[in-house]
Amino acid sequence: MGYIQKLMLPPTPSAADLLRTYKLPALRRFAQNFLLDPRGTSKFVACAGNIENKFVIEVGPGPGGITRQLFEHGAAQVAAIEKDIRLFPALQTLANAVDSRLRLYLGDILDFDIESVIPDSITSQRGSWESNESSSLSPIHLVGNLPFNIAIPLLIRWLQQVSTQSGPFSYGYRIPITICMQEAVAGRIVSDALMDQRGRLSIIFQNWFDCRIKHIFSGRAFVPAANVNVAVMQLIPLKRPLVDVSYDLLDKVTRTAFHTRNKKMGMTMTSLFHQETCDEDTRELLHRAHLKSDTKCLTLTVEEFGQLAQIYGDIISRPRPIHEQIDKKINEKELTFELGETYVRSKKLE
Ligand code: SAM
């Protein structure tokens, strides 16, 4: 992408003016709480780091307060994806002021193919996460002040894509994500072992991202005011995950463990397995992970959860002829099957 000098926009109505001009009340159904004060929008964009000459994908631009700041902080191009069609005339005013550097897309981000908006000049230069040492080399940034109910499903989708280096993360860049969410949810993501807010989100996000809360806005910073404080969270994909394990396995194990967070692992982990073998499988799981059955999930590190997920994956991927036979109702007296490297004689099947 060519060098574009950081520049002030030509005189353009502010996002607040545009909302007034186009008579656009915030709609509850789109969970609209706009950030209109330029000090707030500038603060949000500063949290994204250096975006000079970068291609920025903004989710839910609203009337364009943050979008405008992205240009004032030197973004080369912005692709903005917005669901509320009423906001397009206001956004178009901003687009006219920056020539072709702002592309507007009408759509729901949860169904939207983000890769389709990334310019060929970036997609054609596929690098690798190994060679692109620093996330600051990423020519792409993802940003958004989104409805709270969209932020986590969207982040989980991006997390799954990071875990397989697919979607927008397939071009070899560790794309930084800067996004607003409720302070309490952000607290759960960054929480360490033994902290009250520790949970599944802490483990799955910390395994693949460097997670930081960059700023807290009071709910009063938004129009209309949000009824909770809002955190600006930055997530930068790690060059390598803390533990190399599939998202599905880590998600399953952490979901199960934190379902009853105060119970002992020897009890909670049994529900991971088939009822016929759950006691034996749980014993093996905890033994191989060097954990005691009275260990509580709050005490475990991300690495320990990752190891549990790897061992769990190993246990469930073994042939399970007893259950298969039961399911198929095959009436055999005796069955021999392979269990890892040892041969085990099964129970008699009636
Ligand atoms: N970013 C703007 C700002 O800070 O003023 C607007 C913030 S408002 C909390 C969230 C924005 O996301 C709204 O403009 C809303 O219409 C839009 N939005 C809501 N759901 C969306 C979705 N599924 N896909 C894309 N945009 C969405």
Boltz pocket constraint, residues with backbone or C-beta under 6 A from the ligand:
constraints:
  - pocket:
      binder: B
      contacts: [[A, 30], [A, 31], [A, 32], [A, 33], [A, 34], [A, 35], [A, 36], [A, 59], [A, 60], [A, 61], [A, 62], [A, 63], [A, 64], [A, 65], [A, 66], [A, 81], [A, 82], [A, 83], [A, 84], [A, 87], [A, 107], [A, 108], [A, 109], [A, 110], [A, 144], [A, 145], [A, 146], [A, 147], [A, 150]]
      max_distance: 6.0
